[in-house]
Amino acid sequence: MKTSFYLDGKKTTQKAMKELLGEERLKDILGQAKETFFEDPLIENDFYIGGGKMLTIRFS
């Protein structure tokens, strides 16, 4: 399963998100996103990460 990260609609890397959020917080967010995806793949995984920024995680 491929994971794509979008910060305010622009594609970004997992490494950049790890630097921005920290490894533990990113791990928690990914866990929540995967759980939601497995329940219903049509739900979009958006997370408000503070500072007026929105993180979207998509799986394919």
PDB file with SEQRES, HELIX, SHEET and CRYST1 records, atoms N, CA, C and O in Angstrom:
SEQRES   1 A   60  MET LYS THR SER PHE TYR LEU ASP GLY LYS LYS THR THR          
SEQRES   2 A   60  GLN LYS ALA MET LYS GLU LEU LEU GLY GLU GLU ARG LEU          
SEQRES   3 A   60  LYS ASP ILE LEU GLY GLN ALA LYS GLU THR PHE PHE GLU          
SEQRES   4 A   60  ASP PRO LEU ILE GLU ASN ASP PHE TYR ILE GLY GLY GLY          
SEQRES   5 A   60  LYS MET LEU THR ILE ARG PHE SER                              
HELIX    1 AA1 GLN A   14  LEU A   21  1                                   8    
HELIX    2 AA2 GLU A   23  GLU A   39  1                                  17    
SHEET    1 AA1 4 LYS A  10  THR A  12  0                                        
SHEET    2 AA1 4 THR A   3  LEU A   7 -1                                        
SHEET    3 AA1 4 LYS A  53  PHE A  59 -1                                        
SHEET    4 AA1 4 ASN A  45  GLY A  50 -1                                        
CRYST1    1.000    1.000    1.000  90.00  90.00  90.00 P 1           1          
ATOM      1  N   MET A   1       0.845  -1.167   0.000  1.00  0.00           N  
ATOM      2  CA  MET A   1       0.000   0.000   0.000  1.00  0.00           C  
ATOM      3  C   MET A   1       0.899   1.241   0.000  1.00  0.00           C  
ATOM      4  O   MET A   1       1.777   1.376   0.852  1.00  0.00           O  
ATOM      5  N   LYS A   2       0.677   2.130  -0.946  1.00  0.00           N  
ATOM      6  CA  LYS A   2       1.462   3.350  -1.076  1.00  0.00           C  
ATOM      7  C   LYS A   2       0.783   4.476  -0.293  1.00  0.00           C  
ATOM      8  O   LYS A   2      -0.438   4.631  -0.341  1.00  0.00           O  
ATOM      9  N   THR A   3       1.578   5.248   0.418  1.00  0.00           N  
ATOM     10  CA  THR A   3       1.073   6.356   1.218  1.00  0.00           C  
ATOM     11  C   THR A   3       1.560   7.666   0.609  1.00  0.00           C  
ATOM     12  O   THR A   3       2.745   7.831   0.320  1.00  0.00           O  
ATOM     13  N   SER A   4       0.617   8.599   0.419  1.00  0.00           N  
ATOM     14  CA  SER A   4       0.955   9.923  -0.113  1.00  0.00           C  
ATOM     15  C   SER A   4       0.562  10.977   0.917  1.00  0.00           C  
ATOM     16  O   SER A   4      -0.489  10.885   1.551  1.00  0.00           O  
ATOM     17  N   PHE A   5       1.421  11.974   1.071  1.00  0.00           N  
ATOM     18  CA  PHE A   5       1.191  13.049   2.026  1.00  0.00           C  
ATOM     19  C   PHE A   5       0.996  14.358   1.272  1.00  0.00           C  
ATOM     20  O   PHE A   5       1.729  14.656   0.329  1.00  0.00           O  
ATOM     21  N   TYR A   6      -0.001  15.140   1.695  1.00  0.00           N  
ATOM     22  CA  TYR A   6      -0.271  16.444   1.109  1.00  0.00           C  
ATOM     23  C   TYR A   6      -0.407  17.457   2.237  1.00  0.00           C  
ATOM     24  O   TYR A   6      -1.221  17.280   3.143  1.00  0.00           O  
ATOM     25  N   LEU A   7       0.384  18.511   2.182  1.00  0.00           N  
ATOM     26  CA  LEU A   7       0.334  19.584   3.166  1.00  0.00           C  
ATOM     27  C   LEU A   7      -0.284  20.795   2.491  1.00  0.00           C  
ATOM     28  O   LEU A   7       0.307  21.383   1.585  1.00  0.00           O  
ATOM     29  N   ASP A   8      -1.466  21.159   2.935  1.00  0.00           N  
ATOM     30  CA  ASP A   8      -2.239  22.254   2.327  1.00  0.00           C  
ATOM     31  C   ASP A   8      -2.406  22.048   0.822  1.00  0.00           C  
ATOM     32  O   ASP A   8      -2.323  22.999   0.045  1.00  0.00           O  
ATOM     33  N   GLY A   9      -2.639  20.804   0.420  1.00  0.00           N  
ATOM     34  CA  GLY A   9      -2.909  20.490  -0.974  1.00  0.00           C  
ATOM     35  C   GLY A   9      -1.685  20.254  -1.841  1.00  0.00           C  
ATOM     36  O   GLY A   9      -1.823  19.890  -3.009  1.00  0.00           O  
ATOM     37  N   LYS A  10      -0.501  20.450  -1.300  1.00  0.00           N  
ATOM     38  CA  LYS A  10       0.728  20.240  -2.072  1.00  0.00           C  
ATOM     39  C   LYS A  10       1.415  18.972  -1.588  1.00  0.00           C  
ATOM     40  O   LYS A  10       1.569  18.757  -0.386  1.00  0.00           O  
ATOM     41  N   LYS A  11       1.822  18.138  -2.531  1.00  0.00           N  
ATOM     42  CA  LYS A  11       2.450  16.871  -2.189  1.00  0.00           C  
ATOM     43  C   LYS A  11       3.769  17.108  -1.452  1.00  0.00           C  
ATOM     44  O   LYS A  11       4.549  17.995  -1.799  1.00  0.00           O  
ATOM     45  N   THR A  12       3.988  16.301  -0.441  1.00  0.00           N  
ATOM     46  CA  THR A  12       5.215  16.399   0.341  1.00  0.00           C  
ATOM     47  C   THR A  12       5.690  14.988   0.677  1.00  0.00           C  
ATOM     48  O   THR A  12       5.024  14.009   0.338  1.00  0.00           O  
ATOM     49  N   THR A  13       6.825  14.884   1.333  1.00  0.00           N  
ATOM     50  CA  THR A  13       7.398  13.576   1.632  1.00  0.00           C  
ATOM     51  C   THR A  13       7.167  13.209   3.095  1.00  0.00           C  
ATOM     52  O   THR A  13       6.876  14.061   3.935  1.00  0.00           O  
ATOM     53  N   GLN A  14       7.305  11.925   3.370  1.00  0.00           N  
ATOM     54  CA  GLN A  14       7.178  11.445   4.739  1.00  0.00           C  
ATOM     55  C   GLN A  14       8.317  12.006   5.594  1.00  0.00           C  
ATOM     56  O   GLN A  14       8.120  12.324   6.766  1.00  0.00           O  
ATOM     57  N   LYS A  15       9.484  12.122   5.013  1.00  0.00           N  
ATOM     58  CA  LYS A  15      10.639  12.663   5.741  1.00  0.00           C  
ATOM     59  C   LYS A  15      10.373  14.108   6.180  1.00  0.00           C  
ATOM     60  O   LYS A  15      10.672  14.478   7.315  1.00  0.00           O  
ATOM     61  N   ALA A  16       9.814  14.918   5.283  1.00  0.00           N  
ATOM     62  CA  ALA A  16       9.510  16.308   5.620  1.00  0.00           C  
ATOM     63  C   ALA A  16       8.446  16.382   6.715  1.00  0.00           C  
ATOM     64  O   ALA A  16       8.515  17.241   7.594  1.00  0.00           O  
ATOM     65  N   MET A  17       7.472  15.488   6.661  1.00  0.00           N  
ATOM     66  CA  MET A  17       6.430  15.481   7.684  1.00  0.00           C  
ATOM     67  C   MET A  17       6.996  15.032   9.033  1.00  0.00           C  
ATOM     68  O   MET A  17       6.578  15.524  10.082  1.00  0.00           O  
ATOM     69  N   LYS A  18       7.939  14.102   9.001  1.00  0.00           N  
ATOM     70  CA  LYS A  18       8.568  13.628  10.232  1.00  0.00           C  
ATOM     71  C   LYS A  18       9.344  14.768  10.887  1.00  0.00           C  
ATOM     72  O   LYS A  18       9.338  14.898  12.111  1.00  0.00           O  
ATOM     73  N   GLU A  19      10.013  15.595  10.080  1.00  0.00           N  
ATOM     74  CA  GLU A  19      10.752  16.739  10.610  1.00  0.00           C  
ATOM     75  C   GLU A  19       9.807  17.787  11.184  1.00  0.00           C  
ATOM     76  O   GLU A  19      10.113  18.417  12.196  1.00  0.00           O  
ATOM     77  N   LEU A  20       8.657  17.973  10.537  1.00  0.00           N  
ATOM     78  CA  LEU A  20       7.693  18.985  10.976  1.00  0.00           C  
ATOM     79  C   LEU A  20       6.944  18.558  12.234  1.00  0.00           C  
ATOM     80  O   LEU A  20       6.766  19.355  13.155  1.00  0.00           O  
ATOM     81  N   LEU A  21       6.503  17.294  12.272  1.00  0.00           N  
ATOM     82  CA  LEU A  21       5.645  16.819  13.362  1.00  0.00           C  
ATOM     83  C   LEU A  21       6.382  16.060  14.454  1.00  0.00           C  
ATOM     84  O   LEU A  21       5.948  16.051  15.606  1.00  0.00           O  
ATOM     85  N   GLY A  22       7.465  15.440  14.110  1.00  0.00           N  
ATOM     86  CA  GLY A  22       8.140  14.539  15.036  1.00  0.00           C  
ATOM     87  C   GLY A  22       7.724  13.114  14.733  1.00  0.00           C  
ATOM     88  O   GLY A  22       6.617  12.870  14.252  1.00  0.00           O  
ATOM     89  N   GLU A  23       8.604  12.184  15.011  1.00  0.00           N  
ATOM     90  CA  GLU A  23       8.379  10.782  14.638  1.00  0.00           C  
ATOM     91  C   GLU A  23       7.170  10.165  15.346  1.00  0.00           C  
ATOM     92  O   GLU A  23       6.384   9.451  14.724  1.00  0.00           O  
ATOM     93  N   GLU A  24       7.023  10.436  16.635  1.00  0.00           N  
ATOM     94  CA  GLU A  24       5.919   9.829  17.399  1.00  0.00           C  
ATOM     95  C   GLU A  24       4.561  10.348  16.949  1.00  0.00           C  
ATOM     96  O   GLU A  24       3.624   9.567  16.784  1.00  0.00           O  
ATOM     97  N   ARG A  25       4.444  11.655  16.751  1.00  0.00           N  
ATOM     98  CA  ARG A  25       3.153  12.222  16.329  1.00  0.00           C  
ATOM     99  C   ARG A  25       2.777  11.731  14.931  1.00  0.00           C  
ATOM    100  O   ARG A  25       1.613  11.424  14.676  1.00  0.00           O  
ATOM    101  N   LEU A  26       3.750  11.655  14.031  1.00  0.00           N  
ATOM    102  CA  LEU A  26       3.479  11.157  12.687  1.00  0.00           C  
ATOM    103  C   LEU A  26       3.040   9.698  12.743  1.00  0.00           C  
ATOM    104  O   LEU A  26       2.131   9.294  12.017  1.00  0.00           O  
ATOM    105  N   LYS A  27       3.670   8.921  13.586  1.00  0.00           N  
ATOM    106  CA  LYS A  27       3.300   7.513  13.749  1.00  0.00           C  
ATOM    107  C   LYS A  27       1.855   7.388  14.238  1.00  0.00           C  
ATOM    108  O   LYS A  27       1.108   6.543  13.744  1.00  0.00           O  
ATOM    109  N   ASP A  28       1.455   8.223  15.205  1.00  0.00           N  
ATOM    110  CA  ASP A  28       0.081   8.211  15.704  1.00  0.00           C  
ATOM    111  C   ASP A  28      -0.925   8.607  14.621  1.00  0.00           C  
ATOM    112  O   ASP A  28      -1.971   7.976  14.475  1.00  0.00           O  
ATOM    113  N   ILE A  29      -0.600   9.651  13.870  1.00  0.00           N  
ATOM    114  CA  ILE A  29      -1.489  10.117  12.800  1.00  0.00           C  
ATOM    115  C   ILE A  29      -1.625   9.048  11.721  1.00  0.00           C  
ATOM    116  O   ILE A  29      -2.726   8.806  11.226  1.00  0.00           O  
ATOM    117  N   LEU A  30      -0.520   8.408  11.352  1.00  0.00           N  
ATOM    118  CA  LEU A  30      -0.570   7.339  10.351  1.00  0.00           C  
ATOM    119  C   LEU A  30      -1.425   6.169  10.827  1.00  0.00           C  
ATOM    120  O   LEU A  30      -2.173   5.583  10.044  1.00  0.00           O  
ATOM    121  N   GLY A  31      -1.314   5.832  12.101  1.00  0.00           N  
ATOM    122  CA  GLY A  31      -2.129   4.760  12.662  1.00  0.00           C  
ATOM    123  C   GLY A  31      -3.610   5.077  12.575  1.00  0.00           C  
ATOM    124  O   GLY A  31      -4.409   4.215  12.209  1.00  0.00           O  
ATOM    125  N   GLN A  32      -3.985   6.303  12.907  1.00  0.00           N  
ATOM    126  CA  GLN A  32      -5.383   6.735  12.808  1.00  0.00           C  
ATOM    127  C   GLN A  32      -5.861   6.709  11.362  1.00  0.00           C  
ATOM    128  O   GLN A  32      -6.980   6.281  11.081  1.00  0.00           O  
ATOM    129  N   ALA A  33      -5.008   7.169  10.442  1.00  0.00           N  
ATOM    130  CA  ALA A  33      -5.371   7.210   9.029  1.00  0.00           C  
ATOM    131  C   ALA A  33      -5.574   5.799   8.473  1.00  0.00           C  
ATOM    132  O   ALA A  33      -6.522   5.561   7.726  1.00  0.00           O  
ATOM    133  N   LYS A  34      -4.698   4.872   8.830  1.00  0.00           N  
ATOM    134  CA  LYS A  34      -4.831   3.494   8.353  1.00  0.00           C  
ATOM    135  C   LYS A  34      -6.094   2.849   8.898  1.00  0.00           C  
ATOM    136  O   LYS A  34      -6.803   2.150   8.173  1.00  0.00           O  
ATOM    137  N   GLU A  35      -6.376   3.082  10.168  1.00  0.00           N  
ATOM    138  CA  GLU A  35      -7.589   2.527  10.780  1.00  0.00           C  
ATOM    139  C   GLU A  35      -8.831   3.032  10.058  1.00  0.00           C  
ATOM    140  O   GLU A  35      -9.733   2.254   9.746  1.00  0.00           O  
ATOM    141  N   THR A  36      -8.877   4.320   9.795  1.00  0.00           N  
ATOM    142  CA  THR A  36     -10.009   4.910   9.083  1.00  0.00           C  
ATOM    143  C   THR A  36     -10.099   4.361   7.666  1.00  0.00           C  
ATOM    144  O   THR A  36     -11.191   4.055   7.188  1.00  0.00           O  
ATOM    145  N   PHE A  37      -8.968   4.233   6.996  1.00  0.00           N  
ATOM    146  CA  PHE A  37      -8.950   3.725   5.619  1.00  0.00           C  
ATOM    147  C   PHE A  37      -9.484   2.298   5.551  1.00  0.00           C  
ATOM    148  O   PHE A  37     -10.250   1.970   4.644  1.00  0.00           O  
ATOM    149  N   PHE A  38      -9.091   1.447   6.497  1.00  0.00           N  
ATOM    150  CA  PHE A  38      -9.545   0.053   6.470  1.00  0.00           C  
ATOM    151  C   PHE A  38     -11.033  -0.067   6.799  1.00  0.00           C  
ATOM    152  O   PHE A  38     -11.691  -1.010   6.359  1.00  0.00           O  
ATOM    153  N   GLU A  39     -11.570   0.889   7.575  1.00  0.00           N  
ATOM    154  CA  GLU A  39     -13.002   0.893   7.860  1.00  0.00           C  
ATOM    155  C   GLU A  39     -13.790   1.317   6.628  1.00  0.00           C  
ATOM    156  O   GLU A  39     -14.794   0.693   6.286  1.00  0.00           O  
ATOM    157  N   ASP A  40     -13.336   2.381   5.959  1.00  0.00           N  
ATOM    158  CA  ASP A  40     -14.010   2.892   4.771  1.00  0.00           C  
ATOM    159  C   ASP A  40     -12.991   3.609   3.889  1.00  0.00           C  
ATOM    160  O   ASP A  40     -12.583   4.726   4.208  1.00  0.00           O  
ATOM    161  N   PRO A  41     -12.570   2.982   2.778  1.00  0.00           N  
ATOM    162  CA  PRO A  41     -11.530   3.580   1.926  1.00  0.00           C  
ATOM    163  C   PRO A  41     -11.940   4.886   1.240  1.00  0.00           C  
ATOM    164  O   PRO A  41     -11.082   5.571   0.684  1.00  0.00           O  
ATOM    165  N   LEU A  42     -13.204   5.243   1.263  1.00  0.00           N  
ATOM    166  CA  LEU A  42     -13.648   6.460   0.588  1.00  0.00           C  
ATOM    167  C   LEU A  42     -13.555   7.706   1.469  1.00  0.00           C  
ATOM    168  O   LEU A  42     -13.694   8.824   0.973  1.00  0.00           O  
ATOM    169  N   ILE A  43     -13.323   7.525   2.758  1.00  0.00           N  
ATOM    170  CA  ILE A  43     -13.185   8.664   3.667  1.00  0.00           C  
ATOM    171  C   ILE A  43     -11.804   9.287   3.479  1.00  0.00           C  
ATOM    172  O   ILE A  43     -10.791   8.588   3.449  1.00  0.00           O  
ATOM    173  N   GLU A  44     -11.784  10.620   3.352  1.00  0.00           N  
ATOM    174  CA  GLU A  44     -10.507  11.310   3.202  1.00  0.00           C  
ATOM    175  C   GLU A  44      -9.913  11.568   4.582  1.00  0.00           C  
ATOM    176  O   GLU A  44     -10.614  12.016   5.490  1.00  0.00           O  
ATOM    177  N   ASN A  45      -8.644  11.289   4.735  1.00  0.00           N  
ATOM    178  CA  ASN A  45      -7.951  11.446   6.013  1.00  0.00           C  
ATOM    179  C   ASN A  45      -7.278  12.806   6.084  1.00  0.00           C  
ATOM    180  O   ASN A  45      -6.187  13.001   5.549  1.00  0.00           O  
ATOM    181  N   ASP A  46      -7.941  13.746   6.752  1.00  0.00           N  
ATOM    182  CA  ASP A  46      -7.408  15.095   6.941  1.00  0.00           C  
ATOM    183  C   ASP A  46      -7.120  15.311   8.409  1.00  0.00           C  
ATOM    184  O   ASP A  46      -7.909  14.923   9.271  1.00  0.00           O  
ATOM    185  N   PHE A  47      -5.984  15.935   8.693  1.00  0.00           N  
ATOM    186  CA  PHE A  47      -5.591  16.215  10.066  1.00  0.00           C  
ATOM    187  C   PHE A  47      -5.127  17.656  10.164  1.00  0.00           C  
ATOM    188  O   PHE A  47      -4.251  18.087   9.415  1.00  0.00           O  
ATOM    189  N   TYR A  48      -5.718  18.403  11.092  1.00  0.00           N  
ATOM    190  CA  TYR A  48      -5.263  19.760  11.378  1.00  0.00           C  
ATOM    191  C   TYR A  48      -4.025  19.633  12.252  1.00  0.00           C  
ATOM    192  O   TYR A  48      -4.092  19.058  13.339  1.00  0.00           O  
ATOM    193  N   ILE A  49      -2.898  20.162  11.794  1.00  0.00           N  
ATOM    194  CA  ILE A  49      -1.650  19.976  12.532  1.00  0.00           C  
ATOM    195  C   ILE A  49      -1.175  21.263  13.213  1.00  0.00           C  
ATOM    196  O   ILE A  49      -0.048  21.329  13.704  1.00  0.00           O  
ATOM    197  N   GLY A  50      -2.013  22.255  13.241  1.00  0.00           N  
ATOM    198  CA  GLY A  50      -1.654  23.508  13.903  1.00  0.00           C  
ATOM    199  C   GLY A  50      -1.007  24.481  12.937  1.00  0.00           C  
ATOM    200  O   GLY A  50      -0.559  24.107  11.853  1.00  0.00           O  
ATOM    201  N   GLY A  51      -0.971  25.719  13.347  1.00  0.00           N  
ATOM    202  CA  GLY A  51      -0.361  26.752  12.513  1.00  0.00           C  
ATOM    203  C   GLY A  51      -1.130  27.020  11.230  1.00  0.00           C  
ATOM    204  O   GLY A  51      -0.576  27.549  10.267  1.00  0.00           O  
ATOM    205  N   GLY A  52      -2.414  26.653  11.217  1.00  0.00           N  
ATOM    206  CA  GLY A  52      -3.237  26.868  10.030  1.00  0.00           C  
ATOM    207  C   GLY A  52      -2.955  25.898   8.908  1.00  0.00           C  
ATOM    208  O   GLY A  52      -3.304  26.176   7.761  1.00  0.00           O  
ATOM    209  N   LYS A  53      -2.331  24.762   9.199  1.00  0.00           N  
ATOM    210  CA  LYS A  53      -1.959  23.794   8.166  1.00  0.00           C  
ATOM    211  C   LYS A  53      -2.816  22.530   8.275  1.00  0.00           C  
ATOM    212  O   LYS A  53      -3.188  22.101   9.367  1.00  0.00           O  
ATOM    213  N   MET A  54      -3.116  21.949   7.112  1.00  0.00           N  
ATOM    214  CA  MET A  54      -3.917  20.729   7.028  1.00  0.00           C  
ATOM    215  C   MET A  54      -3.101  19.658   6.331  1.00  0.00           C  
ATOM    216  O   MET A  54      -2.574  19.880   5.241  1.00  0.00           O  
ATOM    217  N   LEU A  55      -2.997  18.495   6.962  1.00  0.00           N  
ATOM    218  CA  LEU A  55      -2.296  17.344   6.401  1.00  0.00           C  
ATOM    219  C   LEU A  55      -3.330  16.346   5.881  1.00  0.00           C  
ATOM    220  O   LEU A  55      -4.240  15.950   6.609  1.00  0.00           O  
ATOM    221  N   THR A  56      -3.186  15.949   4.634  1.00  0.00           N  
ATOM    222  CA  THR A  56      -4.051  14.943   4.048  1.00  0.00           C  
ATOM    223  C   THR A  56      -3.194  13.719   3.726  1.00  0.00           C  
ATOM    224  O   THR A  56      -2.120  13.835   3.136  1.00  0.00           O  
ATOM    225  N   ILE A  57      -3.688  12.544   4.123  1.00  0.00           N  
ATOM    226  CA  ILE A  57      -2.982  11.303   3.851  1.00  0.00           C  
ATOM    227  C   ILE A  57      -3.867  10.448   2.971  1.00  0.00           C  
ATOM    228  O   ILE A  57      -5.033  10.209   3.287  1.00  0.00           O  
ATOM    229  N   ARG A  58      -3.302   9.986   1.858  1.00  0.00           N  
ATOM    230  CA  ARG A  58      -4.028   9.126   0.912  1.00  0.00           C  
ATOM    231  C   ARG A  58      -3.283   7.822   0.732  1.00  0.00           C  
ATOM    232  O   ARG A  58      -2.053   7.793   0.702  1.00  0.00           O  
ATOM    233  N   PHE A  59      -4.037   6.746   0.614  1.00  0.00           N  
ATOM    234  CA  PHE A  59      -3.469   5.420   0.394  1.00  0.00           C  
ATOM    235  C   PHE A  59      -3.899   4.917  -0.972  1.00  0.00           C  
ATOM    236  O   PHE A  59      -5.011   5.190  -1.423  1.00  0.00           O  
ATOM    237  N   SER A  60      -3.022   4.190  -1.621  1.00  0.00           N  
ATOM    238  CA  SER A  60      -3.379   3.600  -2.921  1.00  0.00           C  
ATOM    239  C   SER A  60      -2.728   2.233  -3.052  1.00  0.00           C  
ATOM    240  O   SER A  60      -2.899   1.563  -4.071  1.00  0.00           O  
TER     241      SER A  60                                                      
END                                                                             
